């Protein structure tokens, strides 16, 4: 065995004094300031170490009998019992000594596989006396001549292979064989060069899918610490180790030398072997010298972070989390603060049999915040779940951000809650480097999942090659809690491809109008408008709104019309009260099955059973129901039932039907304003003053009110005449003209319902009236996070609707083909 070039026990005190002075001289940055709150959720328990031991832990592993093996920088291995006790008084048994800078341990039959700077060694106890007596070299297929040439070990993998990550000979040299490489050691002992370009690894291990990663330290070609994925043939950014390619014929020729001063996203295109940082840990803010690697497979005993990677930082004495995901074949992910306030510099972390996290190390060699020269500490979950960012996952146009506790939906759905920025680093041969090329993405929308745990945010841009920084100081849980840690950092190497845009689900046909969503996505909703009244020109306003929603708000829309036998829109149709033989026809109702929302604007129609069945089926779908003006008395011969009881469309489904004109029909107009108590309802965002030349409907008897299950949004005040500047008719009280409710159909599924008794074609010349219906559709779809007070509701093209009324000849209201209303 080669003796350690590290400082031995007799020299330690002098080193500690030097390090303490250096630590005070060098700025280690600000603390997170969360330690006092972190204690509520994760306690730090000191594990006593006998006074005679200098235990600078560099590696941990859990043994089959529940003990923890601890390898030290001095080359000793201790077997420690009792680390999980309520008042720990662990015992330490020396298993082996004489090794060198141990940074990798794993159990084998009768002993341990040990990664030390010079070799991979099988250390076993052949006679069973509890002390190692065999030291067998498994692999020494690399060189070793400098104290900086550490070796970190991981494995075995499922095939029995072990892996060794080798540090350089200082930052700018690779003087010993394969320094700056990853080596694979097979079960047969064959040593295979696997990857190049490492600078100074601080740990190596597997993520939740069994893929291999290592921690890289800030320095040349690395402006921050980072987690990097290791694959055979990969190059990890530092070209000084290219000199060993002639000794690795399995690796082929050395990659092209990257250009110093560039950006890694650019150099990846030139150097195919170059593997980008999977997770960048912003320097100082998220560690300075990150070490160790432990995957949480505790089954929830360590809290809500199963399958996440835990790491320690040597300089700042803190613990960090990381999550990873593969996008377009490339690994990337996010890092998160976890726990500060540990006692010494951390060199390794590992989970114990009881699901606690053990951490240890030393504060010698470099500046360290923790003041203890060495320590072993246990971090345990108190059982109380902190409000944290649990993980971030990328989408084609944003992120899914999952939390450990449900969020306050109003706060989380407000784009102003989300403070994001991006940056990258100069990829260069110099040591470290600043954050550069900053951008500030705009959060376009934030949608909260039904369980309140995930928020889907859509951005105006994602920046490939950038770290996306989240500052969620304004976020609150459903119980009003602040996040324990407000920051997270996601590294974007690849952007997932958007799913194929959803095609318009209704074929083009002269009997109806279809408008395809501009910039359609896989999530583009399909909204169907039913136009079939005889008074308020639904045949004119429904196409205008369908076109607006398609061209400006990403919706596929379809307008179906009540038509005569010649396939013409029939706005002057007779109703059954005029002719008992009348049967109306709305071609295309079968496409309600593909609708995500339906706007009902019909009046006293008598439809055939097959068409009514399509409507009944939609009412059972749990999808939104939107009712405009005469839609609340839209049908005759209606026989929809729930549990054997007939349900009226207006009164039962929509929450109110026409009972009479509140005021003077065809003489009054209406000014509608928000109900103060409900002014913050999403449907009212940006809706301040709605005026229309239609009168107010009464939908309930005088002296009564809206049904209790309805939420009034707008109160309509009749005016003295049909001009927006007319005075209120003070003899007439204001009545509700817009409200929402829920409706549960025969299937048991519940729909969101919106009903407005305004909505003539000329009412929709009012900007706020158009905004009201757009907001209602988005709310009905559960997309209220997208409702902004300044959404574009400008009319597309020209819109000069005819007046309301039944004087069809004077108004030039007559049957026309649907295309004439496009």
C-alpha positions in Angstrom: 0.0 0.0 0.0 1.2 3.5 -0.9 1.2 5.8 2.2 -1.0 8.8 2.2 0.4 12.1 1.0 -2.2 13.8 3.2 -1.4 15.5 6.5 -1.1 12.8 9.2 -2.5 13.1 12.7 0.6 14.6 14.2 0.4 17.6 11.8 -3.3 18.2 12.1 -3.4 21.0 14.8 -1.1 23.2 12.9 -3.1 22.7 9.7 -6.4 23.5 11.5 -4.9 26.8 12.7 -3.9 27.7 9.2 -7.2 26.8 7.8 -9.1 28.7 10.4 -7.1 31.8 9.5 -7.7 31.3 5.8 -11.4 30.7 6.4 -11.8 34.0 8.1 -9.8 35.7 5.3 -11.9 34.4 2.5 -15.5 35.4 2.0 -17.9 32.4 2.1 -20.9 34.4 1.2 -24.1 35.0 3.1 -26.0 32.3 4.9 -29.5 31.4 3.6 -31.0 32.6 6.9 -33.4 29.7 7.2 -31.6 27.6 9.9 -34.0 28.5 12.7 -37.1 27.4 10.6 -35.3 24.4 9.2 -35.1 23.0 12.8 -38.9 22.5 12.8 -38.6 19.9 10.1 -35.1 18.5 10.2 -33.0 18.2 13.4 -29.2 17.9 13.4 -28.0 15.5 16.1 -24.3 15.3 16.9 -22.9 11.8 17.0 -20.2 11.7 19.8 -16.7 10.7 18.7 -14.2 9.3 21.2 -11.6 12.0 22.1 -8.7 9.8 21.0 -10.1 9.5 17.4 -9.6 12.0 14.6 -12.5 11.0 12.4 -12.4 12.9 9.2 -15.1 11.0 7.4 -14.7 10.8 3.6 -17.0 7.9 2.8 -20.0 6.0 4.3 -21.8 2.8 3.5 -24.5 0.9 5.3 -23.7 -2.7 6.2 -26.1 -5.6 6.1 -26.1 -5.8 9.9 -27.2 -2.2 10.2 -23.8 -0.7 11.2 -22.3 2.2 9.2 -18.8 1.8 7.8 -16.9 5.1 7.9 -13.8 5.6 5.7 -11.5 8.5 6.7 -9.1 10.7 5.0 -6.3 9.2 7.1 -7.0 5.8 5.6 -8.9 4.2 8.5 -12.1 2.3 8.4 -14.4 2.3 11.4 -17.6 0.2 11.9 -20.0 2.3 13.8 -23.0 1.0 15.7 -25.9 3.0 17.3 -26.1 6.0 14.9 -29.9 5.9 14.9 -30.4 5.8 18.7 -32.7 8.4 20.3 -29.8 9.6 22.4 -26.9 8.3 20.3 -23.8 6.9 22.0 -22.3 5.1 19.0 -19.5 2.6 19.4 -16.5 2.7 17.0 -14.6 -0.5 16.0 -11.5 -0.1 13.9 -11.8 -2.4 11.0 -8.8 -1.4 8.9 -6.0 1.2 8.6 -3.1 2.1 6.4 -5.2 3.1 3.4 -5.1 6.4 1.7 -7.8 9.1 1.5 -10.9 6.9 1.3 -13.7 8.4 -0.8 -15.7 5.3 -1.7 -17.0 2.3 0.3 -19.5 -0.5 -0.5 -20.1 -3.8 1.3 -18.9 -7.1 -0.1 -18.8 -10.6 1.3 -16.7 -10.5 4.5 -15.7 -6.9 4.2 -15.7 -3.8 2.0 -14.7 -2.6 -1.4 -12.6 0.6 -0.8 -11.8 3.4 -3.3 -8.6 5.1 -2.2 -6.5 7.5 -4.2 -4.2 4.9 -5.5 -6.4 1.9 -6.2 -9.7 0.0 -5.7 -9.1 -2.5 -2.9 -11.0 -5.4 -1.5 -10.6 -5.3 2.3 -11.8 -8.4 4.1 -11.8 -10.2 7.4 -10.9 -13.7 6.6 -10.7 -15.1 10.1 -13.9 -13.4 11.4 -12.2 -11.6 14.3 -13.8 -8.3 13.3 -10.6 -6.8 11.9 -9.5 -6.7 8.3 -6.6 -9.1 7.4 -6.7 -9.2 3.6 -6.1 -6.2 1.3 -6.4 -7.3 -2.3 -5.9 -4.9 -5.2 -8.9 -5.1 -7.6 -7.7 -2.3 -9.8 -4.8 0.1 -9.9 -5.2 1.1 -13.5 -4.4 4.7 -13.0 -1.6 6.9 -11.8 -1.1 8.7 -8.5 1.5 11.2 -7.5 -0.1 14.3 -6.1 -2.2 15.0 -3.0 -4.9 16.6 -5.2 -5.4 13.4 -7.1 -8.4 12.1 -5.2 -10.4 9.1 -6.3 -14.2 8.7 -5.7 -15.9 5.4 -6.0 -19.4 4.1 -6.7 -21.1 0.8 -7.4 -21.7 -1.9 -8.0 -24.3 -1.3 -10.7 -26.8 -4.0 -11.7 -24.1 -5.8 -13.7 -21.5 -5.7 -10.9 -19.4 -2.9 -12.4 -17.8 -0.3 -10.2 -16.8 3.2 -11.1 -13.9 5.5 -10.1 -13.8 9.2 -10.8 -10.3 10.5 -10.8 -9.3 14.1 -10.0 -6.6 16.0 -12.0 -3.0 16.7 -10.8 -4.1 20.1 -9.5 -6.4 22.2 -11.7 -4.4 22.5 -14.9 -2.4 19.3 -15.2 -3.0 15.6 -15.7 0.5 14.2 -15.0 -0.5 10.8 -13.8 -2.2 8.1 -15.9 -5.9 8.8 -16.6 -6.1 11.6 -14.1 -9.3 13.5 -15.0 -11.0 10.4 -16.2 -13.8 8.0 -15.1 -12.8 4.3 -15.0 -15.1 1.3 -15.1 -13.9 -1.8 -13.2 -15.7 -5.0 -14.2 -16.5 -7.9 -11.8 -13.5 -9.7 -13.4 -11.2 -6.8 -12.5 -10.8 -5.3 -16.0 -10.3 -1.6 -15.9 -11.8 0.3 -18.8 -11.4 4.0 -19.5 -14.9 5.4 -19.8 -15.0 9.2 -19.8 -12.6 12.1 -19.9 -12.5 15.8 -19.1 -13.1 15.8 -15.3 -11.5 18.5 -13.2 -12.0 17.7 -9.5 -14.8 15.3 -8.8 -16.4 15.5 -5.3 -18.6 12.4 -5.4 -20.1 9.8 -7.8 -23.3 7.8 -7.7 -26.5 6.8 -9.3 -29.8 8.7 -9.7 -33.3 7.1 -9.3 -33.1 5.5 -12.7 -29.7 3.9 -12.1 -27.8 6.3 -14.4 -24.4 7.4 -13.3 -23.5 11.0 -12.3 -20.6 12.7 -10.6 -20.2 16.0 -8.8 -17.8 18.5 -10.4 -16.1 21.4 -8.6 -15.9 25.0 -9.7 -12.6 25.8 -11.4 -11.1 25.8 -14.9 -13.8 25.1 -17.6 -16.3 25.0 -14.7 -17.7 28.3 -13.5 -19.8 26.7 -10.8 -20.1 23.3 -9.2 -22.3 21.0 -11.2 -23.8 17.5 -11.4 -22.9 15.7 -14.6 -24.1 12.5 -16.2 -21.5 9.9 -17.2 -21.8 7.8 -20.3 -19.2 5.8 -22.1 -17.2 8.0 -24.4 -18.4 11.2 -22.8 -16.1 14.3 -22.4 -16.8 16.6 -19.4 -15.3 19.8 -20.4 -11.6 20.0 -19.3 -9.3 19.1 -22.2 -6.1 18.8 -20.3 -6.6 15.0 -19.9 -6.6 14.4 -23.6 -3.0 13.2 -23.3 -4.3 9.8 -22.2 -6.4 8.9 -25.2 -3.6 6.9 -26.8 -3.8 4.6 -23.8 -7.6 4.2 -24.2 -8.1 2.7 -27.6 -11.7 1.9 -26.8 -12.4 5.6 -26.6 -11.2 6.4 -30.1 -9.6 9.8 -31.0 -9.7 12.7 -28.6 -12.5 15.1 -29.1 -12.0 18.5 -30.7 -10.6 21.1 -28.2 -13.4 23.4 -27.1 -13.0 27.1 -27.6 -12.2 29.0 -24.4 -14.4 32.0 -23.9 -17.4 30.5 -25.6 -20.6 29.1 -24.1 -21.2 25.4 -23.5 -24.4 25.4 -25.5 -22.3 26.6 -28.5 -19.4 24.2 -28.0 -21.8 21.2 -27.7 -22.6 21.7 -31.3 -18.9 21.6 -32.2 -17.8 18.9 -29.8 -20.4 16.0 -29.9 -18.7 14.2 -27.0 -19.1 17.2 -24.7 -21.6 16.5 -21.9 -23.3 19.6 -20.5 -23.8 20.2 -16.8 -26.9 18.4 -15.9 -27.5 20.6 -12.8 -25.6 23.8 -12.2 -25.3 24.9 -8.5 -24.9 28.7 -8.6 -21.6 29.5 -7.0 -21.7 30.4 -3.3 -25.5 30.7 -3.3 -25.8 26.9 -3.7 -22.5 25.7 -2.5 -18.8 26.2 -3.3 -17.2 22.7 -3.1 -20.0 20.1 -3.2 -19.2 16.6 -2.0 -20.9 13.3 -1.4 -23.8 11.7 -3.1 -26.8 10.0 -1.5 -30.1 8.9 -3.2 -33.2 9.0 -0.9 -34.7 5.5 -1.0 -36.0 5.7 2.5 -39.6 5.1 1.5 -40.7 8.5 2.9 -38.9 8.2 6.3 -36.9 11.2 5.4 -39.8 13.3 4.4 -41.3 14.1 1.0 -38.1 13.8 -1.2 -38.1 10.2 -2.2 -35.8 9.4 -5.2 -33.9 12.8 -4.9 -30.2 13.2 -4.6 -28.8 14.7 -1.5 -25.3 16.3 -1.4 -23.2 18.1 1.1 -21.0 21.2 0.6 -17.5 21.2 2.1 -17.0 25.0 2.3 -20.4 26.2 3.4 -21.3 23.2 5.6 -24.8 22.9 4.1 -26.9 20.2 2.6 -28.5 20.4 -0.9 -31.0 18.5 -3.0 -31.1 17.8 -6.7 -33.6 16.3 -9.1 -32.8 15.0 -12.6 -34.7 14.2 -15.8 -33.7 13.2 -19.3 -34.9 15.5 -22.2 -34.2 14.6 -25.8 -31.6 12.1 -24.5 -29.8 14.7 -22.4 -29.8 14.9 -18.6 -30.8 18.1 -16.8 -32.5 19.1 -13.7 -32.7 21.4 -10.7 -31.1 22.1 -7.3 -32.7 23.3 -4.1 -31.4 24.4 -0.7 -32.1 21.9 2.1 -30.3 22.4 5.4 -27.6 24.8 6.7 -25.9 24.9 10.1 -23.8 21.7 10.0 -20.6 21.7 12.2 -17.8 21.0 9.7 -17.0 20.7 6.0 -18.9 17.9 4.5 -17.1 15.2 2.5 -19.9 12.6 2.2 -23.5 11.9 3.1 -25.4 8.6 3.4 -28.7 7.3 4.6 -28.9 5.1 7.7 -31.0 2.0 8.3 -33.7 4.1 10.0 -33.9 6.6 7.1 -31.8 9.4 8.6 -29.0 11.1 6.8 -25.5 10.9 8.2 -23.0 13.6 7.2 -19.4 14.1 8.1 -16.0 15.5 7.1 -13.4 17.9 8.2 -12.6 21.6 7.9 -8.9 21.3 6.9 -7.4 22.0 3.6 -9.6 24.8 2.4 -11.9 27.5 3.9 -14.9 26.1 5.7 -17.8 27.7 7.5 -18.3 24.9 10.0 -15.9 25.5 13.0 -15.4 21.9 14.1 -12.2 20.2 12.9 -14.2 17.1 12.1 -17.7 15.8 13.0 -20.3 13.1 12.5 -23.9 14.4 12.4 -27.3 12.8 11.9 -30.1 14.7 10.2 -33.5 13.4 11.0 -37.0 14.4 9.9 -39.3 15.5 12.6 -42.4 14.2 10.8 -43.6 17.7 10.0 -43.8 18.4 6.2 -42.2 21.7 5.2 -43.7 23.9 2.5 -41.0 23.5 -0.1 -40.5 23.3 -3.9 -40.5 19.5 -4.2 -39.3 19.4 -7.8 -39.3 21.2 -11.1 -39.8 19.6 -14.5 -39.5 21.2 -17.9 -42.3 21.5 -20.5 -42.1 22.7 -24.1 -43.1 26.2 -23.0 -42.5 26.4 -19.3 -42.3 24.2 -16.2 -44.3 22.1 -13.9 -43.4 23.1 -10.3 -44.5 20.7 -7.7 -44.8 21.6 -4.0 -44.8 19.5 -0.9 -48.0 21.0 0.3 -51.0 22.5 -1.6 -50.6 26.1 -2.6 -53.0 29.0 -2.3 -54.6 28.8 -5.7 -55.2 32.6 -6.0 -51.6 33.4 -5.2 -50.1 30.6 -7.2 -52.1 31.3 -10.3 -51.1 35.0 -10.3 -48.1 35.4 -12.8 -46.8 38.2 -10.6 -46.0 35.6 -7.9 -43.4 34.0 -10.1 -40.1 35.9 -10.2 -37.8 34.2 -12.8 -34.5 35.0 -14.3 -31.9 33.2 -16.4 -28.2 33.2 -16.8 -25.3 31.2 -18.1 -21.5 31.2 -17.6 -18.5 31.8 -19.9 -17.2 28.4 -20.8 -13.4 29.0 -20.6 -10.1 27.7 -19.3 -10.0 30.3 -16.6 -10.8 29.6 -13.0 -14.5 30.0 -12.3 -16.4 32.9 -13.8 -19.3 35.3 -13.5 -23.0 34.8 -14.4 -23.6 36.3 -17.8 -26.2 36.7 -20.6 -29.0 37.3 -18.1 -32.6 37.4 -19.3 -36.0 37.8 -17.5 -38.7 35.5 -18.9 -42.3 36.6 -18.7 -44.7 34.3 -17.0 -47.7 34.2 -19.3 -49.9 32.0 -17.1 -49.8 29.8 -14.1 -52.3 27.0 -13.7 -52.8 25.1 -10.4 -53.6 21.4 -10.5 -56.8 20.1 -8.8 -54.8 18.7 -5.8 -53.1 22.1 -5.4 -49.6 20.5 -5.4 -48.5 21.3 -9.0 -48.4 24.6 -10.8 -47.9 24.7 -14.6 -46.3 27.9 -15.7 -46.1 29.0 -19.3 -43.2 31.4 -20.3 -42.7 33.6 -23.2 -39.3 31.9 -23.7 -37.0 29.2 -22.4 -33.3 29.7 -22.8 -31.3 26.7 -23.9 -28.0 26.5 -22.1 -29.2 28.7 -19.2 -29.9 28.2 -15.6 -33.5 29.3 -14.9 -33.6 30.8 -11.4 -36.9 30.8 -9.4 -37.5 33.2 -6.6 -40.8 32.4 -5.1 -40.8 34.7 -2.1 -44.4 35.6 -2.7 -45.7 32.0 -2.9 -48.0 30.8 -0.1 -49.4 27.5 0.9 -53.2 26.9 1.2 -52.7 27.6 4.9 -50.8 30.8 4.3 -47.3 29.5 4.9 -44.2 31.0 3.2 -41.8 28.6 1.5 -39.1 27.3 3.8 -36.7 27.9 0.9 -37.8 30.4 -1.8 -35.1 29.6 -4.4 -34.5 26.9 -6.9 -32.4 26.6 -10.1 -33.2 24.6 -13.1 -30.5 24.0 -15.8 -32.0 23.8 -19.3 -29.9 21.9 -21.8 -32.7 20.7 -23.9 -36.3 21.9 -24.5 -38.8 19.1 -25.0 -40.6 19.2 -28.3 -44.2 20.3 -28.2 -46.7 17.6 -28.8 -48.3 17.7 -32.3 -50.9 20.5 -32.4 -54.5 19.3 -32.0 -56.2 19.4 -35.3 -59.7 21.0 -35.5 -62.0 18.1 -34.5 -64.8 19.1 -36.8 -64.5 18.7 -40.6 -65.2 21.6 -42.8 -68.8 21.6 -44.1 -71.0 24.3 -45.7 -73.6 23.6 -43.0 -71.5 25.1 -40.2 -68.5 27.4 -39.6 -65.1 26.2 -38.2 -62.2 28.4 -37.1 -58.9 26.8 -36.4 -56.8 28.1 -33.6 -53.9 30.3 -34.6 -50.7 28.8 -33.1 -52.6 25.7 -32.1 -51.1 23.4 -29.5 -52.0 19.9 -28.3 -54.1 21.6 -25.6 -56.1 23.9 -27.8 -59.7 23.6 -26.6 -62.6 23.1 -28.9 -65.5 25.5 -28.2 -68.9 25.0 -29.9 -71.3 27.9 -30.3 -75.0 27.1 -30.8 -76.7 30.0 -32.7 -80.5 29.6 -33.0 -82.5 32.5 -31.7 -85.0 34.6 -33.7 -84.6 38.0 -32.0 -81.1 39.1 -30.9 -79.0 38.1 -33.9 -77.0 35.1 -32.4 -76.2 34.2 -36.0 -74.1 37.4 -36.2 -72.4 37.6 -32.8 -71.5 33.9 -32.4 -69.3 33.8 -35.6 -67.6 37.0 -34.5 -66.8 35.6 -31.1 -65.7 32.2 -32.6 -63.3 33.9 -34.9 -61.9 36.1 -32.1 -61.4 33.2 -29.8 -59.6 31.2 -32.5 -57.3 33.9 -33.8 -56.3 35.5 -30.5 -56.8 32.9 -27.8 -55.7 29.5 -29.3 -59.1 27.9 -29.4 -60.6 25.7 -32.1 -64.2 26.9 -32.6 -67.3 25.7 -34.4 -70.6 27.6 -34.9 -73.6 25.5 -35.6 -76.9 27.1 -36.7 -80.6 26.4 -36.7 -81.3 26.0 -40.4 -84.2 25.5 -42.8 -84.6 22.6 -45.2 -82.4 24.3 -47.8 -79.4 24.5 -45.4 -79.8 28.2 -44.8 -79.5 29.8 -41.4 -83.0 30.7 -40.4 -83.1 33.6 -37.9 -86.8 34.2 -38.7 -88.0 30.7 -37.9 -91.3 30.0 -36.5 -91.5 28.4 -33.1 -93.9 25.7 -31.8 -96.1 28.4 -30.2 -96.8 29.7 -33.8 -97.0 26.3 -35.5 -97.4 23.1 -33.5 -95.9 21.1 -36.4 -92.6 23.0 -36.3 -89.4 20.9 -35.8 -86.1 22.7 -35.9 -82.8 21.4 -37.1 -79.2 22.2 -36.0 -76.8 20.2 -38.2 -73.5 19.4 -36.5 -74.7 18.8 -32.9 -73.1 15.4 -33.0 -69.8 17.2 -32.7 -70.7 18.2 -29.1 -68.9 15.0 -28.2 -65.6 16.6 -29.1 -66.4 20.0 -27.5 -64.5 21.2 -24.4 -67.0 24.0 -23.9 -70.4 24.9 -25.4 -72.1 28.3 -25.6 -75.8 28.0 -25.8 -77.6 30.8 -27.6 -80.9 29.4 -28.8 -84.6 30.3 -28.3 -87.5 28.1 -27.9 -86.3 25.4 -30.3 -88.0 22.1 -30.9 -85.3 19.7 -31.9 -85.5 16.0 -33.0 -84.7 13.4 -30.4 -81.3 12.5 -31.9 -80.1 16.1 -31.7 -81.5 16.5 -28.1 -79.6 13.3 -27.2 -76.3 15.0 -28.3 -77.1 17.9 -25.9 -78.1 15.6 -23.1 -74.9 13.7 -23.6 -72.9 17.0 -23.3 -74.8 17.9 -20.1 -73.5 14.6 -18.6 -69.9 15.3 -19.6 -68.9 17.6 -16.7 -67.7 20.1 -19.2 -68.5 23.8 -19.0 -72.0 25.2 -20.0 -72.3 28.8 -21.1 -75.7 30.4 -21.6 -76.3 33.7 -23.4 -79.5 35.8 -23.4 -82.3 33.6 -24.7 -80.3 30.5 -24.2 -81.9 30.2 -20.8 -85.2 29.5 -22.5 -83.6 27.8 -25.5 -85.7 24.7 -25.9 -89.2 23.3 -26.1 -90.0 19.6 -25.8 -87.1 19.2 -23.4 -87.0 15.9 -21.4 -83.5 15.6 -19.9 -83.7 13.7 -16.6 -81.6 13.0 -13.5 -82.6 10.1 -11.3 -86.0 10.0 -13.1 -86.8 13.7 -12.6 -87.1 16.1 -15.5 -84.5 18.9 -15.3 -85.4 22.2 -16.9 -82.5 23.7 -18.9 -83.0 27.3 -17.8 -84.1 26.9 -14.2 -82.2 23.8 -13.2 -79.1 23.7 -15.4 -78.5 27.4 -16.0 -79.8 28.8 -12.7 -82.6 30.9 -14.0 -84.9 31.3 -17.1 -86.7 34.2 -18.7 -89.9 35.2 -16.7 -90.4 38.5 -18.3 -88.8 41.8 -19.3 -87.8 43.9 -16.3 -88.8 47.3 -17.7 -89.8 48.2 -21.2 -89.0 45.7 -23.9 -87.2 47.2 -26.9 -87.1 50.6 -25.2 -84.6 50.3 -22.3 -80.9 49.5 -22.3 -78.8 48.1 -19.5 -75.7 49.1 -17.6 -74.1 46.2 -15.7 -71.5 46.6 -13.0 -69.7 44.0 -10.8 -71.3 42.8 -7.6 -68.8 44.2 -5.0 -68.7 41.1 -2.9 -67.7 39.0 -5.9 -65.6 41.6 -7.8 -62.5 39.4 -7.5 -64.1 36.5 -9.4 -61.9 35.4 -12.3 -64.7 36.0 -14.8 -64.8 39.7 -13.9 -61.1 40.4 -14.4 -60.9 43.5 -16.6 -64.7 43.7 -16.7 -65.7 47.1 -15.2 -68.7 48.5 -17.1 -70.9 46.6 -19.5 -73.5 48.5 -21.5 -75.9 47.0 -24.1 -79.1 48.2 -25.9 -81.0 45.2 -24.5 -83.3 45.3 -21.5 -83.0 43.4 -18.3 -84.5 39.9 -17.9 -86.3 38.9 -14.7 -85.4 35.2 -14.0 -87.1 34.8 -10.6 -90.3 36.1 -9.0 -90.4 39.5 -7.4 -89.4 39.5 -3.8 -87.1 36.5 -4.3 -83.5 36.2 -5.4 -81.2 34.0 -7.4 -81.0 30.4 -6.3 -78.6 29.9 -3.4 -76.3 27.9 -5.6 -75.7 30.8 -7.9 -72.9 33.4 -7.5 -74.1 36.8 -8.9 -71.3 38.6 -10.9 -73.0 41.5 -12.6 -76.1 43.6 -11.6 -77.9 45.2 -14.5 -79.5 48.6 -14.0 -82.2 49.5 -16.6 -81.6 52.9 -18.2 -84.3 55.3 -19.4 -83.6 54.7 -23.0 -81.2 53.0 -25.4 -78.1 55.3 -25.1 -75.2 54.6 -22.9 -75.3 58.1 -21.4 -79.0 57.8 -20.3 -79.9 58.1 -16.7 -80.9 55.0 -14.6 -84.5 54.2 -14.4 -84.8 54.6 -10.6 -88.2 53.0 -10.6 -86.6 49.7 -11.4 -84.2 47.9 -9.1 -81.0 46.3 -10.6 -81.2 42.6 -11.2 -78.5 40.0 -11.8 -77.5 39.7 -15.4 -74.5 37.4 -15.1 -73.8 34.6 -12.6 -72.1 31.3 -12.2 -73.0 28.0 -10.6 -72.2 24.3 -10.7 -74.3 21.6 -12.3 -74.1 17.8 -11.7 -75.6 15.8 -14.5 -77.0 12.2 -14.6 -73.5 10.8 -14.9 -72.5 12.4 -11.6 -69.9 14.7 -13.3 -70.0 18.3 -12.3 -69.8 21.2 -14.8 -69.1 24.9 -14.3 -72.0 27.0 -15.6 -72.1 30.6 -16.6 -75.3 32.4 -17.5 -75.7 36.0 -18.8 -79.1 37.5 -19.7 -77.3 40.1 -21.8 -75.8 39.3 -25.1 -77.6 40.7 -28.1 -75.3 41.1 -31.2 -75.1 44.8 -30.5 -74.3 44.1 -26.8 -71.2 42.4 -28.0 -70.0 45.6 -29.6 -69.1 46.5 -26.0 -65.5 45.5 -25.2 -66.3 44.4 -21.7 -69.1 42.2 -22.9 -66.8 40.3 -25.2 -64.3 40.1 -22.3 -67.0 38.7 -20.0 -67.7 35.8 -22.3 -64.0 35.1 -23.0 -63.3 35.1 -19.3 -66.3 32.8 -18.7 -65.1 30.3 -21.3 -61.6 30.2 -19.7 -63.0 29.9 -16.3 -65.3 27.1 -17.4 -62.3 25.3 -18.8 -60.4 25.6 -15.5 -57.9 28.0 -17.1 -58.6 31.0 -14.9 -54.9 31.4 -14.4 -54.8 32.6 -18.0 -57.4 35.3 -17.4 -55.7 38.7 -17.5 -57.5 42.0 -17.3 -55.9 43.1 -20.6 -56.5 40.1 -22.8 -57.0 41.1 -26.4 -60.7 41.2 -27.2 -60.5 43.5 -30.2 -62.9 42.3 -32.9 -61.2 40.6 -35.9 -62.3 42.2 -39.1 -65.5 44.2 -39.4 -68.6 43.8 -37.2 -71.8 45.7 -37.9 -74.6 43.6 -36.5 -78.3 44.3 -37.2 -80.6 45.5 -34.5 -82.6 43.1 -32.4 -86.3 42.5 -33.0 -88.9 40.7 -35.0 -89.4 43.2 -37.8 -87.5 40.9 -40.1 -88.2 42.7 -43.4 -87.3 46.1 -42.1 -84.1 44.7 -40.5 -83.2 42.6 -43.6 -83.2 39.5 -41.5 -83.8 36.5 -43.8 -82.4 33.0 -44.4 -78.7 33.0 -45.6 -76.1 30.4 -46.1 -73.7 29.9 -43.1 -70.8 31.2 -45.2 -72.4 34.6 -45.3 -71.8 35.0 -41.6 -68.1 34.1 -41.7 
